[in-house]
Amino acid sequence: MHTDTTAPAPEITDRAGYQAALDALRVREKAHTHEGDAIAAARRRLPMVEVDAAAELIGPDGPVTLLETFEGRPLLIAYFQMWHTGHPAAEQCPGCTFFNGQVRELSYLRARGVTYATFCQGPYEESVRYRDFMGWDVPWYSAAGSAEALMAGRGPFMLACYLRQGERVFETYWTTGRGVEAMDQTYGLLDRTVYGRQEPWEDSPAGWPRITGDYSRTNGRPTAQLARLEAGHRDDLSGGH
């Protein structure tokens, strides 16, 4: 964690000079926003492919179909969380924990007819205890039995969007890698700070702080787990506190 308040910083100017430089950058920011709108418009015009609406997943009440995970809404966004079966919480995927853990307020999606759910690639009873340990409340299903068909070799983690038309289900979009940053607020906020994400690949001035190691791990485990441990929650996935 970067705590050095004496690290290099931008040159100092007056308010007028600062605002002039910011105004010039704002032109590029607006162009970026407009290009994002254009890409989203193209995304809405993609063709779609039918998937098996009867693909089986396991939820809190046992087996359900892919169709049932829509919860009656016309749209579904599913994140395919990686899972290491038989491993403790500390050894579960830090990247999935980082991204999936930031999708918390679902009411706005639901108001637009969208259900968000996690399709975990591991067994339900074990993996749902991880959701509970992390304090998440998103709908959680095991897709272990249907992940191969639904993911079709994509991944290892994947964000997918589906449309329901009657009893039929269609996949309309999917992404992985940096595409899942759509789930994240942390990077977007860091990108607006003077030091950015502090990652080695970023184009930053010489001397700017850089992180070392895995950003998503602290003391060898997913960073978001630390607050749960401090609150007294057990991390052996056996449930309870």
N, C-alpha and C positions, 0 to 999 in steps of 0.2 A: 504494500500500500504506500502510495506517495504522500509523504507528510512534510517534505522540504519546502519551506516558505521562502528560501533564498535561491531557488532555481531560476534560470534565465527567464525573462519575461519580455513582452513586446516593448517597443519604444514608447516613451511617454509623449503625449501631445495635448493640446488644449481641446476643449469641447467641440469647437468648430472643425478642427482637423480630424478628430475622432468620428464625428458625424458624417463628414465628407467621405471618409474611407468606408464607413458602414453603408452609406447610400450607394456607393459603387458596388459593394458586395451584394446589396439587396437586389440589384438588377439581375445578378446571376442566380440568387435564391429564387426569385420569381420565375425565371426561365426554367429552373429545375422543377419547381412546382407544376408549371404548365406542361412540361414534358412528362412528369409523373401522371398528370391527368390524361394525357394522350395515350400513355402506355396502359392505363386502367381502362380506357375506352376500347383499346385493341383487345385487352384481356376479356372484356365483356362480349366480344365478337368471336372468340375462339369457338371452334366446333366442340362437341362433347362426345363422350364415349359411354356406352351403357356398361354398368357393372352389376354383379349379382345382388339383387335386393335381398335375397334370402341368405346371404353370407352370414355365418353364425359368429356372434360375439358373446362374451359372458359379462353380465352385469350384476348388480346387487341381488337381483331376484332370479339369477340363473341365465340360461341361454336366451338370447334375443337375436333378431335379425338386424341387418344393416338398416333396413327400412324403419324399424322401430326406434333406432337411435336418433332419428330426426325429431322425436317427441311431438309429432304432429305438425311440425313446421315444414315449409317448403325447401329450406336450405340447411346445409350441414357443413361445418368446418371441423375437420378431425386432425388432430396432431398424433402422429404415430411415435409414441415414446419408446426409446430403446430400453431394454431390460436385461439385467444380468441375473438370471435365475439362481437362487440359492446364495446370493451375495448380500452382505449387509448394506444398510443405507449409505454408509461412507463410500462404498464402491459402486454406487449407481451413477449413471451418466451425468456429469456436471453440466454439459451443454444443454441437455434436455431439461434439467432442473432449472437452469438459468432462463431458458426461453419459456417453457410451459408454466413456470411459477409466476410469470408476470401477467398472465391472462387471468384476471381475477373478477372484474366487474362485467357480468354477462347480460345485465338487463337491457343495455342499449342494443346489443346484437339481437336479443330475443324480440325487442320491439320492432326490429326490421325483419322478423321472420326467420332468424338464423339461430340454429343450435350449435354451440361449441362443445366438443367432447374430446377426451383423450382416448385414443385406441392404443393401449399399451401392448407391447410385443411379448410380454411375459404373462404368467398365470394370474388370474384375477385375485385370489385370496391373498397371495403374497404381495402383489404390486399395489393393491388398493391400500394396504397398510402403509406404503410409502406415501401415497397421497395424503392419508390421514396424519402421518408423522409430520409432513411438510405443512399441514394446515390448509391445504387446498380444498375447494369445494366444487370443482368442476365435475361434470358427469364423467365417469371412469368406466371403461370397458376393457376386457382382455380380448385382443384380436389375435392371440397366439395361433388359433386354429385357422384363421383366414388371412393372416398377414401376407402370406406368400402370394395369394391370389389378388388381394387388394393393392399391395405395394408393387407387385410385378417386377421385382428386381431393383426397385428404386430405393433410395435411402442411403445410409442406414436409418436415418430419421426423415420424416416427410410431413409436410403440411398439405392437406388435400381438401378441395371444395367439391361439394356434391349438390345436385338438384333433384328433387323428388317430383315426379309427375305421376299422380295416381299411385299405382303399385310398382312403378318402375323408378330406378335410380340411375343417375348419370354423373360421371365425374367431369367437372368443368374446368378444373385447374389444379395443378400441383406444383410444389417447389421443394427444394432442399438446400443444404448449404447456407449461404448468406441470405437466401430467399426467406428463411424463417425469421429474419430480423423484423418482419412485419408484426411478430408477436411481442416485440421488445420495446420498452421505453428507455431503458438504460443507455443504449448506444446513441439513440437520438439526442438525449440530453447531454451525454458526454461530448458528442460532436459539436456542441455549441459552447463548450468551455474552451479556455485558451490552450489547454494541454490535450484536448481531444480524448481519444481512447487510450492513448499512451502505448499503443501497440507498435512493434518493430516495423511493420509494413507501411505505416502512415507517413505521409509527406509532411514532416514538421521541421521547424528550424533546428539547426545544430544546437545541441545542448539541452533540448527539450526533454523532460522526464520520459522514460520508457519503462514499461513493466517488464519483469522477468518471470518466466514460468507461466503457468496456466492461470489466466485471469479468473476463471470460474471456480478455482479451487483455493481453499485456505486451510492450511495445516493438513493437507492431503485429502480433504473431503470437499464436496460441493459447498461453496461459500454460504449459500442460503440456509444450510443446515445449522449453522452456528447459533443463530438466534433461537432455533427450536430446542437445541440442547440446553442453552442457558435458561429457557423457560421450563426445563424439567421433563421434556418429552423423551421417551426412550427411542433409541435408534436401531434396535435389533429387529424391527419390523414385526414384533410380537403383539403390537397394539398396546393401548393404555398409555399411561404417563410414568 
